[in-house]
Amino acid sequence: MKEGIYVINLKRIYWAGRSRRGVRALKFIRKYIARHTKAERVILDNSINEYIHKYGMEKPPRRIMVKVTKIDDKTVKASLAIPIR
């Protein structure tokens, strides 16, 4: 089983309007992980969702550190690399 840590920059999420930044950030994280791991299915842990929406949907963090674990050839699971404070 392979593991890796990615630091994903979410600064581009702030270019658009405020209303759905949290949802767009989660979609961007899923797309980023799929692109870098060549996986067809990406499972996001609930800790990522809690961290993105910690300060509300309009203000997601500027970057996030994610630990990615390969389950099989086409599936990876992503979880938060550092615990939430």
C-alpha positions in Angstrom: 0.0 0.0 0.0 1.5 3.3 -1.0 1.0 6.6 0.8 1.9 10.2 0.0 1.3 13.7 1.3 0.2 16.5 -0.9 0.0 20.2 0.0 -2.9 21.5 -2.1 -3.1 25.3 -2.7 -6.7 26.5 -2.7 -5.9 30.2 -3.5 -7.6 29.9 -6.9 -10.9 29.2 -5.2 -11.0 32.8 -4.0 -11.1 34.1 -7.6 -14.8 33.4 -7.9 -17.8 34.5 -5.9 -18.2 33.9 -2.2 -21.3 31.8 -2.0 -20.0 28.3 -2.8 -16.3 28.4 -2.1 -16.4 25.4 0.3 -18.1 23.2 -2.2 -15.8 24.3 -5.0 -12.8 23.6 -2.8 -13.9 20.0 -2.2 -14.4 19.4 -5.9 -10.9 20.9 -6.6 -9.3 18.7 -4.0 -10.9 15.6 -5.5 -9.9 16.6 -9.0 -6.3 17.4 -7.9 -5.8 14.1 -6.2 -7.3 12.2 -9.2 -4.9 14.0 -11.5 -1.8 13.4 -9.4 -2.5 9.8 -8.5 -4.1 8.6 -11.8 -7.0 7.2 -9.8 -10.6 6.9 -11.1 -12.2 7.0 -7.7 -11.2 9.3 -4.9 -12.7 8.9 -1.4 -12.5 12.0 0.8 -12.4 11.5 4.6 -14.9 13.5 6.7 -12.0 15.3 8.4 -11.2 17.1 5.1 -14.9 18.3 4.9 -14.8 19.5 8.5 -11.5 21.4 7.9 -12.8 23.1 4.8 -16.0 24.2 6.4 -14.4 25.1 9.8 -14.7 28.9 9.2 -17.8 28.7 7.0 -18.6 28.0 3.4 -17.4 31.4 2.3 -13.9 31.3 3.8 -12.1 28.0 3.1 -8.4 27.7 4.1 -5.8 28.9 1.5 -4.0 25.5 1.5 -4.5 22.0 2.9 -2.2 19.1 3.6 -3.7 15.8 2.6 -2.4 12.2 3.2 -3.4 10.0 0.3 -3.4 6.2 0.6 -3.8 3.8 -2.3 -6.5 1.2 -1.7 -6.3 -0.6 -5.1 -5.3 0.4 -8.6 -8.2 2.7 -9.3 -9.2 3.9 -5.8 -7.4 6.2 -3.4 -8.5 7.5 0.0 -7.6 11.0 1.2 -7.5 12.2 4.8 -6.3 15.2 6.6 -2.5 15.0 7.2 -2.5 17.1 10.4 -5.2 17.0 13.1 -7.7 19.8 13.4 -7.1 22.2 16.3 
